[in-house]
Amino acid sequence: MMENDEDFDRLDEMILEEGKKSPSKKLLICPVCKSNHVMYYLGGQIGYMYQCKDCGYVGSFVIEK
Ligand SMILES: [Zn+2]
C-alpha cells in the first residue's frame, strides 16, 4: 500500500515537471489558419486546450514544432 502511494506521488511530480518544461519550448501552430499565435486556453485534469488569437480556434489539437 505504502509503496504504491509513493509511486503515484512520483508520477505526479514527473507530470508536473513535464508540464513546466513543454509549454515554453514548443512552437504551437494553429491547425486551421497555420498561425503561431496560439495561446494556452486552459489546463488541468482534462489536458491542455489552446486558443488561436488569429482565427479564434479553440481546441485540444494544435501542431507542435
Ligand atoms: Zn488560427
PDB file of the backbone (N, CA, C, O) and the ligand in Angstrom, with CONECT records:
HET     ZN  A 101       1
ATOM      1  N   MET A   1       0.843  -1.207   0.000  1.00  0.00           N
ATOM      2  CA  MET A   1       0.000   0.000   0.000  1.00  0.00           C
ATOM      3  C   MET A   1       0.883   1.263   0.000  1.00  0.00           C
ATOM      4  O   MET A   1       0.718   2.150  -0.838  1.00  0.00           O
ATOM      5  N   MET A   2       1.818   1.321   0.957  1.00  0.00           N
ATOM      6  CA  MET A   2       2.693   2.487   1.052  1.00  0.00           C
ATOM      7  C   MET A   2       3.506   2.677  -0.235  1.00  0.00           C
ATOM      8  O   MET A   2       3.659   3.795  -0.726  1.00  0.00           O
ATOM      9  N   GLU A   3       4.023   1.563  -0.770  1.00  0.00           N
ATOM     10  CA  GLU A   3       4.855   1.655  -1.968  1.00  0.00           C
ATOM     11  C   GLU A   3       4.057   2.212  -3.145  1.00  0.00           C
ATOM     12  O   GLU A   3       4.557   3.040  -3.907  1.00  0.00           O
ATOM     13  N   ASN A   4       2.825   1.756  -3.288  1.00  0.00           N
ATOM     14  CA  ASN A   4       2.006   2.252  -4.384  1.00  0.00           C
ATOM     15  C   ASN A   4       1.765   3.758  -4.261  1.00  0.00           C
ATOM     16  O   ASN A   4       1.813   4.489  -5.250  1.00  0.00           O
ATOM     17  N   ASP A   5       1.504   4.206  -3.031  1.00  0.00           N
ATOM     18  CA  ASP A   5       1.278   5.635  -2.835  1.00  0.00           C
ATOM     19  C   ASP A   5       2.492   6.452  -3.266  1.00  0.00           C
ATOM     20  O   ASP A   5       2.361   7.508  -3.884  1.00  0.00           O
ATOM     21  N   GLU A   6       3.688   5.938  -2.924  1.00  0.00           N
ATOM     22  CA  GLU A   6       4.892   6.667  -3.313  1.00  0.00           C
ATOM     23  C   GLU A   6       5.045   6.719  -4.823  1.00  0.00           C
ATOM     24  O   GLU A   6       5.436   7.745  -5.378  1.00  0.00           O
ATOM     25  N   ASP A   7       4.735   5.610  -5.487  1.00  0.00           N
ATOM     26  CA  ASP A   7       4.834   5.599  -6.941  1.00  0.00           C
ATOM     27  C   ASP A   7       3.922   6.650  -7.560  1.00  0.00           C
ATOM     28  O   ASP A   7       4.311   7.351  -8.494  1.00  0.00           O
ATOM     29  N   PHE A   8       2.709   6.753  -7.033  1.00  0.00           N
ATOM     30  CA  PHE A   8       1.779   7.739  -7.582  1.00  0.00           C
ATOM     31  C   PHE A   8       2.297   9.150  -7.356  1.00  0.00           C
ATOM     32  O   PHE A   8       2.166  10.014  -8.223  1.00  0.00           O
ATOM     33  N   ASP A   9       2.889   9.380  -6.183  1.00  0.00           N
ATOM     34  CA  ASP A   9       3.452  10.702  -5.911  1.00  0.00           C
ATOM     35  C   ASP A   9       4.546  11.038  -6.910  1.00  0.00           C
ATOM     36  O   ASP A   9       4.610  12.159  -7.415  1.00  0.00           O
ATOM     37  N   ARG A  10       5.400  10.074  -7.192  1.00  0.00           N
ATOM     38  CA  ARG A  10       6.482  10.311  -8.146  1.00  0.00           C
ATOM     39  C   ARG A  10       5.929  10.601  -9.540  1.00  0.00           C
ATOM     40  O   ARG A  10       6.427  11.476 -10.248  1.00  0.00           O
ATOM     41  N   LEU A  11       4.899   9.859  -9.921  1.00  0.00           N
ATOM     42  CA  LEU A  11       4.304  10.067 -11.238  1.00  0.00           C
ATOM     43  C   LEU A  11       3.723  11.475 -11.339  1.00  0.00           C
ATOM     44  O   LEU A  11       3.885  12.150 -12.355  1.00  0.00           O
ATOM     45  N   ASP A  12       3.050  11.908 -10.284  1.00  0.00           N
ATOM     46  CA  ASP A  12       2.512  13.265 -10.270  1.00  0.00           C
ATOM     47  C   ASP A  12       3.615  14.300 -10.459  1.00  0.00           C
ATOM     48  O   ASP A  12       3.457  15.262 -11.212  1.00  0.00           O
ATOM     49  N   GLU A  13       4.736  14.090  -9.764  1.00  0.00           N
ATOM     50  CA  GLU A  13       5.847  15.031  -9.890  1.00  0.00           C
ATOM     51  C   GLU A  13       6.387  15.063 -11.304  1.00  0.00           C
ATOM     52  O   GLU A  13       6.701  16.128 -11.835  1.00  0.00           O
ATOM     53  N   MET A  14       6.497  13.869 -11.925  1.00  0.00           N
ATOM     54  CA  MET A  14       7.002  13.807 -13.294  1.00  0.00           C
ATOM     55  C   MET A  14       6.070  14.543 -14.240  1.00  0.00           C
ATOM     56  O   MET A  14       6.521  15.270 -15.125  1.00  0.00           O
ATOM     57  N   ILE A  15       4.762  14.354 -14.052  1.00  0.00           N
ATOM     58  CA  ILE A  15       3.793  15.023 -14.922  1.00  0.00           C
ATOM     59  C   ILE A  15       3.882  16.533 -14.731  1.00  0.00           C
ATOM     60  O   ILE A  15       3.815  17.295 -15.696  1.00  0.00           O
ATOM     61  N   LEU A  16       4.033  16.957 -13.480  1.00  0.00           N
ATOM     62  CA  LEU A  16       4.172  18.383 -13.204  1.00  0.00           C
ATOM     63  C   LEU A  16       5.409  18.949 -13.880  1.00  0.00           C
ATOM     64  O   LEU A  16       5.365  20.025 -14.477  1.00  0.00           O
ATOM     65  N   GLU A  17       6.509  18.221 -13.783  1.00  0.00           N
ATOM     66  CA  GLU A  17       7.748  18.686 -14.404  1.00  0.00           C
ATOM     67  C   GLU A  17       7.588  18.796 -15.914  1.00  0.00           C
ATOM     68  O   GLU A  17       8.037  19.771 -16.517  1.00  0.00           O
ATOM     69  N   GLU A  18       6.952  17.805 -16.526  1.00  0.00           N
ATOM     70  CA  GLU A  18       6.717  17.849 -17.965  1.00  0.00           C
ATOM     71  C   GLU A  18       5.883  19.067 -18.329  1.00  0.00           C
ATOM     72  O   GLU A  18       6.147  19.743 -19.324  1.00  0.00           O
ATOM     73  N   GLY A  19       4.876  19.336 -17.513  1.00  0.00           N
ATOM     74  CA  GLY A  19       4.012  20.477 -17.772  1.00  0.00           C
ATOM     75  C   GLY A  19       4.757  21.791 -17.713  1.00  0.00           C
ATOM     76  O   GLY A  19       4.438  22.726 -18.447  1.00  0.00           O
ATOM     77  N   LYS A  20       5.752  21.866 -16.837  1.00  0.00           N
ATOM     78  CA  LYS A  20       6.537  23.089 -16.744  1.00  0.00           C
ATOM     79  C   LYS A  20       7.472  23.238 -17.931  1.00  0.00           C
ATOM     80  O   LYS A  20       7.705  24.343 -18.422  1.00  0.00           O
ATOM     81  N   LYS A  21       8.007  22.103 -18.388  1.00  0.00           N
ATOM     82  CA  LYS A  21       9.014  22.151 -19.438  1.00  0.00           C
ATOM     83  C   LYS A  21       8.426  22.430 -20.811  1.00  0.00           C
ATOM     84  O   LYS A  21       8.917  23.292 -21.539  1.00  0.00           O
ATOM     85  N   SER A  22       7.371  21.697 -21.166  1.00  0.00           N
ATOM     86  CA  SER A  22       6.944  21.679 -22.562  1.00  0.00           C
ATOM     87  C   SER A  22       6.322  22.968 -23.096  1.00  0.00           C
ATOM     88  O   SER A  22       6.562  23.294 -24.258  1.00  0.00           O
ATOM     89  N   PRO A  23       5.538  23.723 -22.320  1.00  0.00           N
ATOM     90  CA  PRO A  23       4.799  24.813 -22.965  1.00  0.00           C
ATOM     91  C   PRO A  23       5.676  25.862 -23.620  1.00  0.00           C
ATOM     92  O   PRO A  23       5.361  26.319 -24.719  1.00  0.00           O
ATOM     93  N   SER A  24       6.775  26.259 -22.974  1.00  0.00           N
ATOM     94  CA  SER A  24       7.538  27.391 -23.495  1.00  0.00           C
ATOM     95  C   SER A  24       8.479  26.997 -24.621  1.00  0.00           C
ATOM     96  O   SER A  24       8.867  27.847 -25.423  1.00  0.00           O
ATOM     97  N   LYS A  25       8.853  25.732 -24.698  1.00  0.00           N
ATOM     98  CA  LYS A  25       9.883  25.340 -25.665  1.00  0.00           C
ATOM     99  C   LYS A  25       9.321  24.983 -27.036  1.00  0.00           C
ATOM    100  O   LYS A  25      10.033  25.051 -28.038  1.00  0.00           O
ATOM    101  N   LYS A  26       8.045  24.602 -27.083  1.00  0.00           N
ATOM    102  CA  LYS A  26       7.473  24.195 -28.359  1.00  0.00           C
ATOM    103  C   LYS A  26       6.799  25.372 -29.050  1.00  0.00           C
ATOM    104  O   LYS A  26       6.206  26.241 -28.410  1.00  0.00           O
ATOM    105  N   LEU A  27       6.905  25.374 -30.359  1.00  0.00           N
ATOM    106  CA  LEU A  27       6.180  26.352 -31.151  1.00  0.00           C
ATOM    107  C   LEU A  27       4.834  25.738 -31.524  1.00  0.00           C
ATOM    108  O   LEU A  27       4.764  24.671 -32.132  1.00  0.00           O
ATOM    109  N   LEU A  28       3.785  26.428 -31.150  1.00  0.00           N
ATOM    110  CA  LEU A  28       2.436  25.905 -31.380  1.00  0.00           C
ATOM    111  C   LEU A  28       1.847  26.549 -32.621  1.00  0.00           C
ATOM    112  O   LEU A  28       1.863  27.771 -32.772  1.00  0.00           O
ATOM    113  N   ILE A  29       1.328  25.714 -33.503  1.00  0.00           N
ATOM    114  CA  ILE A  29       0.777  26.185 -34.769  1.00  0.00           C
ATOM    115  C   ILE A  29      -0.710  25.835 -34.824  1.00  0.00           C
ATOM    116  O   ILE A  29      -1.103  24.702 -34.546  1.00  0.00           O
ATOM    117  N   CYS A  30      -1.524  26.817 -35.183  1.00  0.00           N
ATOM    118  CA  CYS A  30      -2.960  26.596 -35.326  1.00  0.00           C
ATOM    119  C   CYS A  30      -3.230  25.680 -36.517  1.00  0.00           C
ATOM    120  O   CYS A  30      -2.727  25.933 -37.612  1.00  0.00           O
ATOM    121  N   PRO A  31      -4.023  24.611 -36.322  1.00  0.00           N
ATOM    122  CA  PRO A  31      -4.314  23.688 -37.432  1.00  0.00           C
ATOM    123  C   PRO A  31      -5.283  24.274 -38.456  1.00  0.00           C
ATOM    124  O   PRO A  31      -5.432  23.729 -39.550  1.00  0.00           O
ATOM    125  N   VAL A  32      -5.941  25.377 -38.110  1.00  0.00           N
ATOM    126  CA  VAL A  32      -6.929  25.965 -39.022  1.00  0.00           C
ATOM    127  C   VAL A  32      -6.275  26.990 -39.950  1.00  0.00           C
ATOM    128  O   VAL A  32      -6.402  26.899 -41.171  1.00  0.00           O
ATOM    129  N   CYS A  33      -5.577  27.960 -39.367  1.00  0.00           N
ATOM    130  CA  CYS A  33      -5.039  29.052 -40.179  1.00  0.00           C
ATOM    131  C   CYS A  33      -3.516  29.073 -40.218  1.00  0.00           C
ATOM    132  O   CYS A  33      -2.923  29.956 -40.838  1.00  0.00           O
ATOM    133  N   LYS A  34      -2.873  28.101 -39.554  1.00  0.00           N
ATOM    134  CA  LYS A  34      -1.412  27.956 -39.554  1.00  0.00           C
ATOM    135  C   LYS A  34      -0.700  29.122 -38.875  1.00  0.00           C
ATOM    136  O   LYS A  34       0.495  29.331 -39.082  1.00  0.00           O
ATOM    137  N   SER A  35      -1.427  29.869 -38.078  1.00  0.00           N
ATOM    138  CA  SER A  35      -0.801  30.941 -37.313  1.00  0.00           C
ATOM    139  C   SER A  35      -0.033  30.360 -36.133  1.00  0.00           C
ATOM    140  O   SER A  35      -0.383  29.300 -35.615  1.00  0.00           O
ATOM    141  N   ASN A  36       1.017  31.063 -35.712  1.00  0.00           N
ATOM    142  CA  ASN A  36       1.718  30.626 -34.495  1.00  0.00           C
ATOM    143  C   ASN A  36       1.291  31.453 -33.277  1.00  0.00           C
ATOM    144  O   ASN A  36       1.934  31.403 -32.229  1.00  0.00           O
ATOM    145  N   HIS A  37       0.217  32.201 -33.422  1.00  0.00           N
ATOM    146  CA  HIS A  37      -0.296  32.974 -32.286  1.00  0.00           C
ATOM    147  C   HIS A  37      -1.279  32.135 -31.481  1.00  0.00           C
ATOM    148  O   HIS A  37      -2.430  32.524 -31.281  1.00  0.00           O
ATOM    149  N   VAL A  38      -0.812  30.988 -31.028  1.00  0.00           N
ATOM    150  CA  VAL A  38      -1.653  30.066 -30.269  1.00  0.00           C
ATOM    151  C   VAL A  38      -1.290  30.175 -28.796  1.00  0.00           C
ATOM    152  O   VAL A  38      -0.126  30.037 -28.419  1.00  0.00           O
ATOM    153  N   MET A  39      -2.296  30.425 -27.970  1.00  0.00           N
ATOM    154  CA  MET A  39      -2.090  30.590 -26.536  1.00  0.00           C
ATOM    155  C   MET A  39      -2.721  29.427 -25.786  1.00  0.00           C
ATOM    156  O   MET A  39      -3.649  28.783 -26.274  1.00  0.00           O
ATOM    157  N   TYR A  40      -2.197  29.170 -24.585  1.00  0.00           N
ATOM    158  CA  TYR A  40      -2.863  28.204 -23.726  1.00  0.00           C
ATOM    159  C   TYR A  40      -4.190  28.773 -23.262  1.00  0.00           C
ATOM    160  O   TYR A  40      -4.263  29.897 -22.767  1.00  0.00           O
ATOM    161  N   TYR A  41      -5.225  27.988 -23.428  1.00  0.00           N
ATOM    162  CA  TYR A  41      -6.571  28.448 -23.116  1.00  0.00           C
ATOM    163  C   TYR A  41      -6.955  28.008 -21.706  1.00  0.00           C
ATOM    164  O   TYR A  41      -7.426  28.818 -20.908  1.00  0.00           O
ATOM    165  N   LEU A  42      -6.759  26.747 -21.405  1.00  0.00           N
ATOM    166  CA  LEU A  42      -6.912  26.259 -20.033  1.00  0.00           C
ATOM    167  C   LEU A  42      -6.204  24.923 -19.914  1.00  0.00           C
ATOM    168  O   LEU A  42      -5.944  24.244 -20.908  1.00  0.00           O
ATOM    169  N   GLY A  43      -5.897  24.560 -18.676  1.00  0.00           N
ATOM    170  CA  GLY A  43      -5.243  23.283 -18.447  1.00  0.00           C
ATOM    171  C   GLY A  43      -5.941  22.557 -17.325  1.00  0.00           C
ATOM    172  O   GLY A  43      -7.027  22.952 -16.899  1.00  0.00           O
ATOM    173  N   GLY A  44      -5.325  21.496 -16.843  1.00  0.00           N
ATOM    174  CA  GLY A  44      -5.932  20.767 -15.742  1.00  0.00           C
ATOM    175  C   GLY A  44      -6.053  19.303 -16.060  1.00  0.00           C
ATOM    176  O   GLY A  44      -5.327  18.771 -16.899  1.00  0.00           O
ATOM    177  N   GLN A  45      -6.971  18.656 -15.389  1.00  0.00           N
ATOM    178  CA  GLN A  45      -7.053  17.201 -15.476  1.00  0.00           C
ATOM    179  C   GLN A  45      -7.497  16.724 -16.852  1.00  0.00           C
ATOM    180  O   GLN A  45      -7.165  15.603 -17.238  1.00  0.00           O
ATOM    181  N   ILE A  46      -8.232  17.529 -17.600  1.00  0.00           N
ATOM    182  CA  ILE A  46      -8.664  17.104 -18.929  1.00  0.00           C
ATOM    183  C   ILE A  46      -7.572  17.322 -19.955  1.00  0.00           C
ATOM    184  O   ILE A  46      -7.701  16.877 -21.096  1.00  0.00           O
ATOM    185  N   GLY A  47      -6.488  18.006 -19.571  1.00  0.00           N
ATOM    186  CA  GLY A  47      -5.418  18.282 -20.511  1.00  0.00           C
ATOM    187  C   GLY A  47      -5.478  19.711 -20.989  1.00  0.00           C
ATOM    188  O   GLY A  47      -6.348  20.483 -20.585  1.00  0.00           O
ATOM    189  N   TYR A  48      -4.544  20.055 -21.856  1.00  0.00           N
ATOM    190  CA  TYR A  48      -4.460  21.432 -22.313  1.00  0.00           C
ATOM    191  C   TYR A  48      -5.463  21.716 -23.416  1.00  0.00           C
ATOM    192  O   TYR A  48      -5.787  20.854 -24.233  1.00  0.00           O
ATOM    193  N   MET A  49      -5.940  22.936 -23.413  1.00  0.00           N
ATOM    194  CA  MET A  49      -6.710  23.452 -24.540  1.00  0.00           C
ATOM    195  C   MET A  49      -5.962  24.683 -25.045  1.00  0.00           C
ATOM    196  O   MET A  49      -5.246  25.347 -24.294  1.00  0.00           O
ATOM    197  N   TYR A  50      -6.138  24.964 -26.301  1.00  0.00           N
ATOM    198  CA  TYR A  50      -5.424  26.087 -26.899  1.00  0.00           C
ATOM    199  C   TYR A  50      -6.409  27.004 -27.614  1.00  0.00           C
ATOM    200  O   TYR A  50      -7.478  26.580 -28.054  1.00  0.00           O
ATOM    201  N   GLN A  51      -6.022  28.266 -27.716  1.00  0.00           N
ATOM    202  CA  GLN A  51      -6.836  29.218 -28.454  1.00  0.00           C
ATOM    203  C   GLN A  51      -5.951  29.956 -29.440  1.00  0.00           C
ATOM    204  O   GLN A  51      -4.873  30.436 -29.089  1.00  0.00           O
ATOM    205  N   CYS A  52      -6.415  30.041 -30.676  1.00  0.00           N
ATOM    206  CA  CYS A  52      -5.709  30.792 -31.704  1.00  0.00           C
ATOM    207  C   CYS A  52      -6.175  32.237 -31.664  1.00  0.00           C
ATOM    208  O   CYS A  52      -7.372  32.518 -31.729  1.00  0.00           O
ATOM    209  N   LYS A  53      -5.219  33.150 -31.558  1.00  0.00           N
ATOM    210  CA  LYS A  53      -5.561  34.573 -31.484  1.00  0.00           C
ATOM    211  C   LYS A  53      -6.024  35.100 -32.836  1.00  0.00           C
ATOM    212  O   LYS A  53      -6.746  36.096 -32.892  1.00  0.00           O
ATOM    213  N   ASP A  54      -5.629  34.461 -33.909  1.00  0.00           N
ATOM    214  CA  ASP A  54      -5.928  34.992 -35.243  1.00  0.00           C
ATOM    215  C   ASP A  54      -7.298  34.577 -35.756  1.00  0.00           C
ATOM    216  O   ASP A  54      -8.033  35.411 -36.286  1.00  0.00           O
ATOM    217  N   CYS A  55      -7.661  33.291 -35.609  1.00  0.00           N
ATOM    218  CA  CYS A  55      -8.930  32.842 -36.180  1.00  0.00           C
ATOM    219  C   CYS A  55      -9.941  32.436 -35.109  1.00  0.00           C
ATOM    220  O   CYS A  55     -11.090  32.132 -35.430  1.00  0.00           O
ATOM    221  N   GLY A  56      -9.526  32.428 -33.844  1.00  0.00           N
ATOM    222  CA  GLY A  56     -10.466  32.124 -32.780  1.00  0.00           C
ATOM    223  C   GLY A  56     -10.649  30.645 -32.499  1.00  0.00           C
ATOM    224  O   GLY A  56     -11.487  30.266 -31.680  1.00  0.00           O
ATOM    225  N   TYR A  57      -9.866  29.800 -33.176  1.00  0.00           N
ATOM    226  CA  TYR A  57      -9.947  28.364 -32.944  1.00  0.00           C
ATOM    227  C   TYR A  57      -9.649  28.022 -31.479  1.00  0.00           C
ATOM    228  O   TYR A  57      -8.673  28.510 -30.908  1.00  0.00           O
ATOM    229  N   VAL A  58     -10.486  27.192 -30.887  1.00  0.00           N
ATOM    230  CA  VAL A  58     -10.218  26.668 -29.557  1.00  0.00           C
ATOM    231  C   VAL A  58     -10.317  25.154 -29.613  1.00  0.00           C
ATOM    232  O   VAL A  58     -11.316  24.613 -30.086  1.00  0.00           O
ATOM    233  N   GLY A  59      -9.295  24.471 -29.136  1.00  0.00           N
ATOM    234  CA  GLY A  59      -9.347  23.022 -29.142  1.00  0.00           C
ATOM    235  C   GLY A  59      -8.121  22.431 -28.493  1.00  0.00           C
ATOM    236  O   GLY A  59      -7.187  23.149 -28.136  1.00  0.00           O
ATOM    237  N   SER A  60      -8.127  21.129 -28.341  1.00  0.00           N
ATOM    238  CA  SER A  60      -7.012  20.452 -27.695  1.00  0.00           C
ATOM    239  C   SER A  60      -5.931  20.064 -28.700  1.00  0.00           C
ATOM    240  O   SER A  60      -4.829  19.677 -28.310  1.00  0.00           O
ATOM    241  N   PHE A  61      -6.244  20.167 -29.998  1.00  0.00           N
ATOM    242  CA  PHE A  61      -5.264  19.786 -31.019  1.00  0.00           C
ATOM    243  C   PHE A  61      -4.597  21.013 -31.626  1.00  0.00           C
ATOM    244  O   PHE A  61      -5.264  21.905 -32.150  1.00  0.00           O
ATOM    245  N   VAL A  62      -3.290  21.042 -31.549  1.00  0.00           N
ATOM    246  CA  VAL A  62      -2.511  22.033 -32.284  1.00  0.00           C
ATOM    247  C   VAL A  62      -1.309  21.320 -32.871  1.00  0.00           C
ATOM    248  O   VAL A  62      -0.946  20.231 -32.426  1.00  0.00           O
ATOM    249  N   ILE A  63      -0.696  21.928 -33.863  1.00  0.00           N
ATOM    250  CA  ILE A  63       0.536  21.392 -34.434  1.00  0.00           C
ATOM    251  C   ILE A  63       1.697  21.908 -33.611  1.00  0.00           C
ATOM    252  O   ILE A  63       1.814  23.111 -33.378  1.00  0.00           O
ATOM    253  N   GLU A  64       2.558  21.003 -33.170  1.00  0.00           N
ATOM    254  CA  GLU A  64       3.714  21.398 -32.370  1.00  0.00           C
ATOM    255  C   GLU A  64       4.975  21.236 -33.187  1.00  0.00           C
ATOM    256  O   GLU A  64       5.195  20.191 -33.800  1.00  0.00           O
ATOM    257  N   LYS A  65       5.804  22.264 -33.200  1.00  0.00           N
ATOM    258  CA  LYS A  65       7.054  22.186 -33.933  1.00  0.00           C
ATOM    259  C   LYS A  65       8.234  22.377 -33.009  1.00  0.00           C
ATOM    260  O   LYS A  65       9.380  22.342 -33.457  1.00  0.00           O
TER     261      LYS A  65
HETATM  262 ZN    ZN A 101      -5.981  30.021 -36.258  1.00  0.00          ZN2+
END
